[in-house]
Amino acid sequence: MNFGKRIIGVPPHYTSQTCSSCGEVVRKSLSVRTHRCIDCGFVAKCDHNAALNILRIGMDMLQAQT
């Protein structure tokens, strides 16, 4: 706990390649900066997509601890 907040380490592996909307893995090189899911049509910047995935993983890990 830090200042009343809980810090959870989330492994960042493949978070930019997994669609944060549907979970489909969309392979792309690091030079591609836009995530475009061919399965559900979700489009976002790769960093934003990865951040959504990291948040979801962290929330799932927090839920599992309680």
PyMOL Python script that loads the backbone (N, CA, C, O; Angstrom):
from pymol import cmd

cmd.read_pdbstr("""\
ATOM      1  N   MET A   1       0.847  -1.181   0.000  1.00  0.00           N
ATOM      2  CA  MET A   1       0.000   0.000   0.000  1.00  0.00           C
ATOM      3  C   MET A   1       0.889   1.240   0.000  1.00  0.00           C
ATOM      4  O   MET A   1       1.897   1.303   0.703  1.00  0.00           O
ATOM      5  N   ASN A   2       0.502   2.194  -0.781  1.00  0.00           N
ATOM      6  CA  ASN A   2       1.255   3.419  -0.898  1.00  0.00           C
ATOM      7  C   ASN A   2       0.271   4.585  -0.957  1.00  0.00           C
ATOM      8  O   ASN A   2      -0.480   4.715  -1.924  1.00  0.00           O
ATOM      9  N   PHE A   3       0.270   5.435   0.075  1.00  0.00           N
ATOM     10  CA  PHE A   3      -0.658   6.557   0.149  1.00  0.00           C
ATOM     11  C   PHE A   3      -2.104   6.101   0.022  1.00  0.00           C
ATOM     12  O   PHE A   3      -2.919   6.772  -0.611  1.00  0.00           O
ATOM     13  N   GLY A   4      -2.415   4.978   0.615  1.00  0.00           N
ATOM     14  CA  GLY A   4      -3.776   4.464   0.573  1.00  0.00           C
ATOM     15  C   GLY A   4      -4.139   3.787  -0.739  1.00  0.00           C
ATOM     16  O   GLY A   4      -5.302   3.448  -0.953  1.00  0.00           O
ATOM     17  N   LYS A   5      -3.174   3.586  -1.613  1.00  0.00           N
ATOM     18  CA  LYS A   5      -3.417   2.947  -2.907  1.00  0.00           C
ATOM     19  C   LYS A   5      -2.692   1.618  -2.963  1.00  0.00           C
ATOM     20  O   LYS A   5      -1.646   1.458  -2.334  1.00  0.00           O
ATOM     21  N   ARG A   6      -3.213   0.688  -3.686  1.00  0.00           N
ATOM     22  CA  ARG A   6      -2.567  -0.609  -3.880  1.00  0.00           C
ATOM     23  C   ARG A   6      -1.882  -0.598  -5.253  1.00  0.00           C
ATOM     24  O   ARG A   6      -2.459  -0.160  -6.248  1.00  0.00           O
ATOM     25  N   ILE A   7      -0.661  -1.079  -5.280  1.00  0.00           N
ATOM     26  CA  ILE A   7       0.097  -1.157  -6.524  1.00  0.00           C
ATOM     27  C   ILE A   7       0.221  -2.623  -6.919  1.00  0.00           C
ATOM     28  O   ILE A   7       0.651  -3.457  -6.122  1.00  0.00           O
ATOM     29  N   ILE A   8      -0.156  -2.926  -8.144  1.00  0.00           N
ATOM     30  CA  ILE A   8      -0.103  -4.301  -8.638  1.00  0.00           C
ATOM     31  C   ILE A   8       0.747  -4.316  -9.902  1.00  0.00           C
ATOM     32  O   ILE A   8       0.481  -3.567 -10.842  1.00  0.00           O
ATOM     33  N   GLY A   9       1.764  -5.165  -9.925  1.00  0.00           N
ATOM     34  CA  GLY A   9       2.596  -5.302 -11.118  1.00  0.00           C
ATOM     35  C   GLY A   9       1.912  -6.189 -12.144  1.00  0.00           C
ATOM     36  O   GLY A   9       1.502  -7.307 -11.834  1.00  0.00           O
ATOM     37  N   VAL A  10       1.792  -5.695 -13.345  1.00  0.00           N
ATOM     38  CA  VAL A  10       1.141  -6.437 -14.425  1.00  0.00           C
ATOM     39  C   VAL A  10       2.173  -6.712 -15.513  1.00  0.00           C
ATOM     40  O   VAL A  10       2.805  -5.777 -16.005  1.00  0.00           O
ATOM     41  N   PRO A  11       2.360  -7.977 -15.901  1.00  0.00           N
ATOM     42  CA  PRO A  11       3.291  -8.263 -16.996  1.00  0.00           C
ATOM     43  C   PRO A  11       2.757  -7.667 -18.303  1.00  0.00           C
ATOM     44  O   PRO A  11       1.623  -7.955 -18.688  1.00  0.00           O
ATOM     45  N   PRO A  12       3.550  -6.847 -18.985  1.00  0.00           N
ATOM     46  CA  PRO A  12       3.051  -6.150 -20.174  1.00  0.00           C
ATOM     47  C   PRO A  12       3.126  -6.948 -21.466  1.00  0.00           C
ATOM     48  O   PRO A  12       2.784  -6.423 -22.525  1.00  0.00           O
ATOM     49  N   HIS A  13       3.561  -8.194 -21.410  1.00  0.00           N
ATOM     50  CA  HIS A  13       3.773  -8.987 -22.619  1.00  0.00           C
ATOM     51  C   HIS A  13       2.498  -9.123 -23.448  1.00  0.00           C
ATOM     52  O   HIS A  13       1.456  -9.551 -22.950  1.00  0.00           O
ATOM     53  N   TYR A  14       2.602  -8.757 -24.703  1.00  0.00           N
ATOM     54  CA  TYR A  14       1.537  -8.898 -25.715  1.00  0.00           C
ATOM     55  C   TYR A  14       0.284  -8.064 -25.438  1.00  0.00           C
ATOM     56  O   TYR A  14      -0.752  -8.299 -26.060  1.00  0.00           O
ATOM     57  N   THR A  15       0.356  -7.104 -24.528  1.00  0.00           N
ATOM     58  CA  THR A  15      -0.832  -6.303 -24.233  1.00  0.00           C
ATOM     59  C   THR A  15      -1.220  -5.395 -25.395  1.00  0.00           C
ATOM     60  O   THR A  15      -2.387  -5.020 -25.515  1.00  0.00           O
ATOM     61  N   SER A  16      -0.266  -5.034 -26.250  1.00  0.00           N
ATOM     62  CA  SER A  16      -0.624  -4.195 -27.398  1.00  0.00           C
ATOM     63  C   SER A  16      -1.132  -5.035 -28.567  1.00  0.00           C
ATOM     64  O   SER A  16      -1.690  -4.490 -29.518  1.00  0.00           O
ATOM     65  N   GLN A  17      -0.948  -6.348 -28.509  1.00  0.00           N
ATOM     66  CA  GLN A  17      -1.391  -7.215 -29.608  1.00  0.00           C
ATOM     67  C   GLN A  17      -2.740  -7.878 -29.338  1.00  0.00           C
ATOM     68  O   GLN A  17      -3.361  -8.420 -30.252  1.00  0.00           O
ATOM     69  N   THR A  18      -3.190  -7.835 -28.097  1.00  0.00           N
ATOM     70  CA  THR A  18      -4.495  -8.395 -27.749  1.00  0.00           C
ATOM     71  C   THR A  18      -5.536  -7.288 -27.833  1.00  0.00           C
ATOM     72  O   THR A  18      -5.346  -6.215 -27.261  1.00  0.00           O
ATOM     73  N   CYS A  19      -6.621  -7.534 -28.531  1.00  0.00           N
ATOM     74  CA  CYS A  19      -7.672  -6.529 -28.654  1.00  0.00           C
ATOM     75  C   CYS A  19      -8.354  -6.334 -27.302  1.00  0.00           C
ATOM     76  O   CYS A  19      -8.849  -7.290 -26.706  1.00  0.00           O
ATOM     77  N   SER A  20      -8.375  -5.095 -26.824  1.00  0.00           N
ATOM     78  CA  SER A  20      -8.986  -4.822 -25.520  1.00  0.00           C
ATOM     79  C   SER A  20     -10.507  -4.902 -25.590  1.00  0.00           C
ATOM     80  O   SER A  20     -11.171  -4.932 -24.554  1.00  0.00           O
ATOM     81  N   SER A  21     -11.058  -4.937 -26.785  1.00  0.00           N
ATOM     82  CA  SER A  21     -12.502  -5.017 -26.934  1.00  0.00           C
ATOM     83  C   SER A  21     -13.012  -6.453 -26.956  1.00  0.00           C
ATOM     84  O   SER A  21     -14.000  -6.779 -26.297  1.00  0.00           O
ATOM     85  N   CYS A  22     -12.322  -7.324 -27.729  1.00  0.00           N
ATOM     86  CA  CYS A  22     -12.844  -8.683 -27.877  1.00  0.00           C
ATOM     87  C   CYS A  22     -11.873  -9.782 -27.454  1.00  0.00           C
ATOM     88  O   CYS A  22     -12.276 -10.938 -27.327  1.00  0.00           O
ATOM     89  N   GLY A  23     -10.595  -9.444 -27.231  1.00  0.00           N
ATOM     90  CA  GLY A  23      -9.617 -10.431 -26.797  1.00  0.00           C
ATOM     91  C   GLY A  23      -8.881 -11.141 -27.913  1.00  0.00           C
ATOM     92  O   GLY A  23      -7.998 -11.957 -27.647  1.00  0.00           O
ATOM     93  N   GLU A  24      -9.224 -10.849 -29.153  1.00  0.00           N
ATOM     94  CA  GLU A  24      -8.549 -11.465 -30.295  1.00  0.00           C
ATOM     95  C   GLU A  24      -7.097 -10.981 -30.364  1.00  0.00           C
ATOM     96  O   GLU A  24      -6.822  -9.805 -30.123  1.00  0.00           O
ATOM     97  N   VAL A  25      -6.174 -11.883 -30.692  1.00  0.00           N
ATOM     98  CA  VAL A  25      -4.768 -11.503 -30.846  1.00  0.00           C
ATOM     99  C   VAL A  25      -4.560 -11.020 -32.270  1.00  0.00           C
ATOM    100  O   VAL A  25      -4.818 -11.745 -33.231  1.00  0.00           O
ATOM    101  N   VAL A  26      -4.083  -9.768 -32.396  1.00  0.00           N
ATOM    102  CA  VAL A  26      -3.831  -9.150 -33.689  1.00  0.00           C
ATOM    103  C   VAL A  26      -2.331  -8.899 -33.772  1.00  0.00           C
ATOM    104  O   VAL A  26      -1.834  -7.912 -33.229  1.00  0.00           O
ATOM    105  N   ARG A  27      -1.619  -9.775 -34.441  1.00  0.00           N
ATOM    106  CA  ARG A  27      -0.156  -9.666 -34.540  1.00  0.00           C
ATOM    107  C   ARG A  27       0.229  -8.459 -35.397  1.00  0.00           C
ATOM    108  O   ARG A  27      -0.347  -8.221 -36.459  1.00  0.00           O
ATOM    109  N   LYS A  28       1.220  -7.703 -34.906  1.00  0.00           N
ATOM    110  CA  LYS A  28       1.739  -6.558 -35.652  1.00  0.00           C
ATOM    111  C   LYS A  28       3.137  -6.246 -35.154  1.00  0.00           C
ATOM    112  O   LYS A  28       3.488  -6.603 -34.029  1.00  0.00           O
ATOM    113  N   SER A  29       3.930  -5.592 -35.965  1.00  0.00           N
ATOM    114  CA  SER A  29       5.277  -5.205 -35.547  1.00  0.00           C
ATOM    115  C   SER A  29       5.193  -3.953 -34.670  1.00  0.00           C
ATOM    116  O   SER A  29       4.163  -3.281 -34.631  1.00  0.00           O
ATOM    117  N   LEU A  30       6.269  -3.653 -33.981  1.00  0.00           N
ATOM    118  CA  LEU A  30       6.300  -2.478 -33.107  1.00  0.00           C
ATOM    119  C   LEU A  30       6.202  -1.172 -33.886  1.00  0.00           C
ATOM    120  O   LEU A  30       5.840  -0.142 -33.317  1.00  0.00           O
ATOM    121  N   SER A  31       6.517  -1.198 -35.173  1.00  0.00           N
ATOM    122  CA  SER A  31       6.435   0.027 -35.972  1.00  0.00           C
ATOM    123  C   SER A  31       4.991   0.416 -36.300  1.00  0.00           C
ATOM    124  O   SER A  31       4.727   1.564 -36.655  1.00  0.00           O
ATOM    125  N   VAL A  32       4.065  -0.525 -36.184  1.00  0.00           N
ATOM    126  CA  VAL A  32       2.646  -0.234 -36.417  1.00  0.00           C
ATOM    127  C   VAL A  32       2.099   0.423 -35.158  1.00  0.00           C
ATOM    128  O   VAL A  32       2.149  -0.171 -34.081  1.00  0.00           O
ATOM    129  N   ARG A  33       1.581   1.632 -35.278  1.00  0.00           N
ATOM    130  CA  ARG A  33       1.160   2.403 -34.108  1.00  0.00           C
ATOM    131  C   ARG A  33      -0.350   2.411 -33.881  1.00  0.00           C
ATOM    132  O   ARG A  33      -0.817   2.981 -32.895  1.00  0.00           O
ATOM    133  N   THR A  34      -1.116   1.793 -34.768  1.00  0.00           N
ATOM    134  CA  THR A  34      -2.571   1.756 -34.610  1.00  0.00           C
ATOM    135  C   THR A  34      -3.037   0.308 -34.540  1.00  0.00           C
ATOM    136  O   THR A  34      -2.705  -0.511 -35.396  1.00  0.00           O
ATOM    137  N   HIS A  35      -3.813   0.012 -33.504  1.00  0.00           N
ATOM    138  CA  HIS A  35      -4.409  -1.318 -33.347  1.00  0.00           C
ATOM    139  C   HIS A  35      -5.716  -1.330 -34.126  1.00  0.00           C
ATOM    140  O   HIS A  35      -6.594  -0.501 -33.888  1.00  0.00           O
ATOM    141  N   ARG A  36      -5.844  -2.269 -35.054  1.00  0.00           N
ATOM    142  CA  ARG A  36      -7.082  -2.454 -35.827  1.00  0.00           C
ATOM    143  C   ARG A  36      -7.463  -3.922 -35.721  1.00  0.00           C
ATOM    144  O   ARG A  36      -6.782  -4.787 -36.272  1.00  0.00           O
ATOM    145  N   CYS A  37      -8.535  -4.198 -35.024  1.00  0.00           N
ATOM    146  CA  CYS A  37      -8.961  -5.580 -34.840  1.00  0.00           C
ATOM    147  C   CYS A  37      -9.753  -6.046 -36.057  1.00  0.00           C
ATOM    148  O   CYS A  37     -10.764  -5.449 -36.426  1.00  0.00           O
ATOM    149  N   ILE A  38      -9.275  -7.114 -36.668  1.00  0.00           N
ATOM    150  CA  ILE A  38      -9.976  -7.649 -37.838  1.00  0.00           C
ATOM    151  C   ILE A  38     -11.210  -8.448 -37.438  1.00  0.00           C
ATOM    152  O   ILE A  38     -12.050  -8.765 -38.281  1.00  0.00           O
ATOM    153  N   ASP A  39     -11.320  -8.774 -36.143  1.00  0.00           N
ATOM    154  CA  ASP A  39     -12.452  -9.573 -35.663  1.00  0.00           C
ATOM    155  C   ASP A  39     -13.657  -8.701 -35.309  1.00  0.00           C
ATOM    156  O   ASP A  39     -14.770  -8.954 -35.771  1.00  0.00           O
ATOM    157  N   CYS A  40     -13.426  -7.666 -34.479  1.00  0.00           N
ATOM    158  CA  CYS A  40     -14.565  -6.846 -34.012  1.00  0.00           C
ATOM    159  C   CYS A  40     -14.571  -5.415 -34.570  1.00  0.00           C
ATOM    160  O   CYS A  40     -15.551  -4.691 -34.397  1.00  0.00           O
ATOM    161  N   GLY A  41     -13.473  -5.000 -35.243  1.00  0.00           N
ATOM    162  CA  GLY A  41     -13.432  -3.673 -35.840  1.00  0.00           C
ATOM    163  C   GLY A  41     -12.951  -2.570 -34.911  1.00  0.00           C
ATOM    164  O   GLY A  41     -12.939  -1.405 -35.308  1.00  0.00           O
ATOM    165  N   PHE A  42     -12.555  -2.900 -33.682  1.00  0.00           N
ATOM    166  CA  PHE A  42     -12.076  -1.898 -32.728  1.00  0.00           C
ATOM    167  C   PHE A  42     -10.777  -1.271 -33.247  1.00  0.00           C
ATOM    168  O   PHE A  42      -9.873  -1.979 -33.690  1.00  0.00           O
ATOM    169  N   VAL A  43     -10.692   0.075 -33.189  1.00  0.00           N
ATOM    170  CA  VAL A  43      -9.512   0.804 -33.644  1.00  0.00           C
ATOM    171  C   VAL A  43      -9.071   1.749 -32.536  1.00  0.00           C
ATOM    172  O   VAL A  43      -9.883   2.498 -31.992  1.00  0.00           O
ATOM    173  N   ALA A  44      -7.784   1.715 -32.201  1.00  0.00           N
ATOM    174  CA  ALA A  44      -7.222   2.615 -31.185  1.00  0.00           C
ATOM    175  C   ALA A  44      -5.720   2.676 -31.378  1.00  0.00           C
ATOM    176  O   ALA A  44      -5.139   1.816 -32.040  1.00  0.00           O
ATOM    177  N   LYS A  45      -5.093   3.686 -30.804  1.00  0.00           N
ATOM    178  CA  LYS A  45      -3.638   3.715 -30.796  1.00  0.00           C
ATOM    179  C   LYS A  45      -3.152   2.517 -29.992  1.00  0.00           C
ATOM    180  O   LYS A  45      -3.782   2.129 -29.008  1.00  0.00           O
ATOM    181  N   CYS A  46      -2.036   1.934 -30.408  1.00  0.00           N
ATOM    182  CA  CYS A  46      -1.527   0.723 -29.749  1.00  0.00           C
ATOM    183  C   CYS A  46      -1.307   0.925 -28.256  1.00  0.00           C
ATOM    184  O   CYS A  46      -1.624   0.040 -27.460  1.00  0.00           O
ATOM    185  N   ASP A  47      -0.765   2.082 -27.863  1.00  0.00           N
ATOM    186  CA  ASP A  47      -0.513   2.336 -26.448  1.00  0.00           C
ATOM    187  C   ASP A  47      -1.810   2.407 -25.642  1.00  0.00           C
ATOM    188  O   ASP A  47      -1.862   1.946 -24.501  1.00  0.00           O
ATOM    189  N   HIS A  48      -2.850   2.982 -26.232  1.00  0.00           N
ATOM    190  CA  HIS A  48      -4.144   3.062 -25.550  1.00  0.00           C
ATOM    191  C   HIS A  48      -4.741   1.665 -25.401  1.00  0.00           C
ATOM    192  O   HIS A  48      -5.255   1.312 -24.339  1.00  0.00           O
ATOM    193  N   ASN A  49      -4.669   0.877 -26.464  1.00  0.00           N
ATOM    194  CA  ASN A  49      -5.163  -0.499 -26.407  1.00  0.00           C
ATOM    195  C   ASN A  49      -4.425  -1.279 -25.314  1.00  0.00           C
ATOM    196  O   ASN A  49      -5.050  -1.990 -24.527  1.00  0.00           O
ATOM    197  N   ALA A  50      -3.082  -1.144 -25.269  1.00  0.00           N
ATOM    198  CA  ALA A  50      -2.284  -1.842 -24.257  1.00  0.00           C
ATOM    199  C   ALA A  50      -2.669  -1.377 -22.853  1.00  0.00           C
ATOM    200  O   ALA A  50      -2.766  -2.196 -21.939  1.00  0.00           O
ATOM    201  N   ALA A  51      -2.888  -0.079 -22.674  1.00  0.00           N
ATOM    202  CA  ALA A  51      -3.262   0.457 -21.356  1.00  0.00           C
ATOM    203  C   ALA A  51      -4.594  -0.116 -20.892  1.00  0.00           C
ATOM    204  O   ALA A  51      -4.753  -0.431 -19.712  1.00  0.00           O
ATOM    205  N   LEU A  52      -5.545  -0.252 -21.797  1.00  0.00           N
ATOM    206  CA  LEU A  52      -6.841  -0.850 -21.437  1.00  0.00           C
ATOM    207  C   LEU A  52      -6.668  -2.303 -21.011  1.00  0.00           C
ATOM    208  O   LEU A  52      -7.305  -2.756 -20.060  1.00  0.00           O
ATOM    209  N   ASN A  53      -5.804  -3.032 -21.717  1.00  0.00           N
ATOM    210  CA  ASN A  53      -5.541  -4.429 -21.360  1.00  0.00           C
ATOM    211  C   ASN A  53      -4.847  -4.532 -20.006  1.00  0.00           C
ATOM    212  O   ASN A  53      -5.197  -5.391 -19.196  1.00  0.00           O
ATOM    213  N   ILE A  54      -3.863  -3.664 -19.751  1.00  0.00           N
ATOM    214  CA  ILE A  54      -3.143  -3.675 -18.479  1.00  0.00           C
ATOM    215  C   ILE A  54      -4.095  -3.350 -17.332  1.00  0.00           C
ATOM    216  O   ILE A  54      -4.028  -3.977 -16.275  1.00  0.00           O
ATOM    217  N   LEU A  55      -4.976  -2.380 -17.532  1.00  0.00           N
ATOM    218  CA  LEU A  55      -5.964  -2.042 -16.507  1.00  0.00           C
ATOM    219  C   LEU A  55      -6.862  -3.236 -16.206  1.00  0.00           C
ATOM    220  O   LEU A  55      -7.107  -3.550 -15.041  1.00  0.00           O
ATOM    221  N   ARG A  56      -7.353  -3.902 -17.249  1.00  0.00           N
ATOM    222  CA  ARG A  56      -8.231  -5.060 -17.054  1.00  0.00           C
ATOM    223  C   ARG A  56      -7.506  -6.183 -16.320  1.00  0.00           C
ATOM    224  O   ARG A  56      -8.059  -6.785 -15.399  1.00  0.00           O
ATOM    225  N   ILE A  57      -6.270  -6.466 -16.726  1.00  0.00           N
ATOM    226  CA  ILE A  57      -5.490  -7.519 -16.065  1.00  0.00           C
ATOM    227  C   ILE A  57      -5.270  -7.175 -14.595  1.00  0.00           C
ATOM    228  O   ILE A  57      -5.424  -8.029 -13.722  1.00  0.00           O
ATOM    229  N   GLY A  58      -4.909  -5.925 -14.326  1.00  0.00           N
ATOM    230  CA  GLY A  58      -4.700  -5.489 -12.944  1.00  0.00           C
ATOM    231  C   GLY A  58      -5.956  -5.603 -12.103  1.00  0.00           C
ATOM    232  O   GLY A  58      -5.903  -6.035 -10.951  1.00  0.00           O
ATOM    233  N   MET A  59      -7.083  -5.217 -12.675  1.00  0.00           N
ATOM    234  CA  MET A  59      -8.354  -5.314 -11.943  1.00  0.00           C
ATOM    235  C   MET A  59      -8.710  -6.778 -11.689  1.00  0.00           C
ATOM    236  O   MET A  59      -9.217  -7.117 -10.619  1.00  0.00           O
ATOM    237  N   ASP A  60      -8.448  -7.647 -12.670  1.00  0.00           N
ATOM    238  CA  ASP A  60      -8.694  -9.081 -12.482  1.00  0.00           C
ATOM    239  C   ASP A  60      -7.800  -9.643 -11.365  1.00  0.00           C
ATOM    240  O   ASP A  60      -8.251 -10.437 -10.539  1.00  0.00           O
ATOM    241  N   MET A  61      -6.529  -9.221 -11.354  1.00  0.00           N
ATOM    242  CA  MET A  61      -5.600  -9.690 -10.314  1.00  0.00           C
ATOM    243  C   MET A  61      -6.045  -9.196  -8.946  1.00  0.00           C
ATOM    244  O   MET A  61      -5.971  -9.942  -7.970  1.00  0.00           O
ATOM    245  N   LEU A  62      -6.504  -7.959  -8.858  1.00  0.00           N
ATOM    246  CA  LEU A  62      -6.989  -7.396  -7.598  1.00  0.00           C
ATOM    247  C   LEU A  62      -8.220  -8.152  -7.119  1.00  0.00           C
ATOM    248  O   LEU A  62      -8.343  -8.463  -5.934  1.00  0.00           O
ATOM    249  N   GLN A  63      -9.124  -8.446  -8.036  1.00  0.00           N
ATOM    250  CA  GLN A  63     -10.347  -9.195  -7.698  1.00  0.00           C
ATOM    251  C   GLN A  63      -9.992 -10.586  -7.153  1.00  0.00           C
ATOM    252  O   GLN A  63     -10.614 -11.069  -6.207  1.00  0.00           O
ATOM    253  N   ALA A  64      -8.990 -11.216  -7.762  1.00  0.00           N
ATOM    254  CA  ALA A  64      -8.593 -12.560  -7.357  1.00  0.00           C
ATOM    255  C   ALA A  64      -7.969 -12.573  -5.954  1.00  0.00           C
ATOM    256  O   ALA A  64      -8.008 -13.595  -5.270  1.00  0.00           O
ATOM    257  N   GLN A  65      -7.398 -11.453  -5.529  1.00  0.00           N
ATOM    258  CA  GLN A  65      -6.758 -11.366  -4.211  1.00  0.00           C
ATOM    259  C   GLN A  65      -7.779 -11.223  -3.097  1.00  0.00           C
ATOM    260  O   GLN A  65      -7.464 -11.500  -1.940  1.00  0.00           O
ATOM    261  N   THR A  66      -8.977 -10.803  -3.414  1.00  0.00           N
ATOM    262  CA  THR A  66      -9.981 -10.586  -2.353  1.00  0.00           C
ATOM    263  C   THR A  66     -10.882 -11.773  -2.174  1.00  0.00           C
ATOM    264  O   THR A  66     -11.773 -11.750  -1.325  1.00  0.00           O
TER     265      THR A  66
END
""", "prot")
cmd.dss("prot")
cmd.show_as("cartoon", "prot")
cmd.util.cbc("prot")
cmd.orient("prot")
